[in-house]
């Protein structure tokens, strides 16, 4: 898939896909090409990329291939723009390898930029050649790692300074059926030994079909852990609990056959934290990371529900309490934040004294505004809440147009309730994180990309403002002797950052008019006379950022004069404001 073979004249059987027949099951197929005095006009292969291939001018591109041949020939490499014009080229001399596979590498530069380019290989010579693991990567990956991640995307993530990253995602953990589930052990080790599978979203949404959506696992669990370490975030892996997606096949592993799933979870702790003398710690060291990743938590299941989930979870919980009692387990409360399924799980999980109950909510802006007090009356002891997936979904919009200011403002309002109840809600993560403007199926998403560019949405800037302005202690903030959670469309929370000795106030005005109010802060002795104010604001609730206008909406920083502990604040229409004030 993704390759176009061009032959003139056409020779039947000159290009075949062969199967190793079990000799190397994770990577069963390779390409065999029969060359007879081949030239560019006679035989070439062109790769279309994923919705096109992003190529940047004057950037180095690193090509590699596993090759096996008894003859000598040349490989011609060409970067093409959308008009099939050459914008970068090189030649690789191939010498006989005998029966052994050999890796060939070649680097060359592009001469122009292409938003939707292609990559072509053509042959010169005669003989039989086998090809596998054909790869082309730009040099400007994150931390310049060969075969690494796109630096611009990861930089946007790193700029948020997230406390943790939940991976590998949600429903792909479960899979359409158990054979399609995500298995972390198949995503580590040499890339050529990682077994490709179909991504479940390949067939999930017929209205936005993606028959080219697969997982090669070039990005696997080692790379996820490495990414977390790179940007200073805790790792939160989610593993299958013996249940496939209940919206698809709802396939279950019988309880007496659950042990391999439990062992996979225990082995992941050893892979992340184990000494290099252990089985899985040794594999981590062999991949270049002898030091442990210091894993502290793990999710068991994603959006699973019902008594079937509870009985399987109890087996996982028992195994972890015995072997890794310090690992905190994240447990599923299903797909919705209310209803019979949620009530059953929330009740039973708390009886089990689980560390975290994972709540998910994809709801309307109105729901987020009305639920700013959701956690005000939750129990203050026992299991904590993890808001594992949430996003405000604006109706009557599509794709990137869903990431409106309205969605962002409603999420910010809800998040003031999360922060005000930080003793109940210890973690929260927006979802999904990244989406391709031509390849999305689900919206809204936090960060949008095309083949060469990326941008943060208004929702991204809300998340970033919260993440960069976290406190160490919540302090009461009141308006008319009540928490600020909807009065005149105002929402607010306040914290103290002990490290910087600052008071941090977050205020949302979800109305169309400026709001002038006096906010009262308790637990603070004296404040400086000036503070730093960051405001995300727009005059139109449907405003969005885009590839062409990536900062149509972004936070603007100013200073604000302060008089005493009663702060007179004017909240702009449709705004989210963060005020930082030094304490004296």
Secondary structure, 3 states (H helix, E strand, C coil): CCEEEEECCCCCCCEEEEECCCCCHHHCEEEEEEEEEECCCCEEEEECECCEEEECCCCEEEEEEEEEECCCEEEEEEEECCCCCEEEEEEEEECCCCCCCEEEEEEEECCCCEEEEEEEEEEEEEEEEEEEEEEEEECCEHHHCCCCCEHHHHHHHHHCCCCEEEECCCHHHHCCCHHHCCCHHHHCCCHHHCCCEECHHHCCCHHHCCCCCEECCCCCHHHHHHHHHHHCCEEEEEECCCECCCCCCCCECCHHHCHHHHHHHHHHHHHHHCCCCCHHHHHHHHCCCCCCCCCCEEEECCCCCHHHHHHHHHHHHHHHHHHCCCCEEEEECCCCCCHHHHHHHHHHHHHCCCCEEEEEEEECHHHHHHCCCCCCCCCCCCCEEEEEEEEECCCCCCHHHHCCHHHHHHHHHHHHHHHHCCCCEEEEEECCCEEECCCCCCCCCCEEECCCCEEECHHHHHHHHHHHCCCCEECCEECCCCECECHHHEEEEEEEECCCCEEEEEEEECCCCCEEEEEEECCCCCEEEEEEEEEEECCCCCCCCCCCCCCCCCCEEEEEECCCCEEEEEECCCEEEEEEEEEC
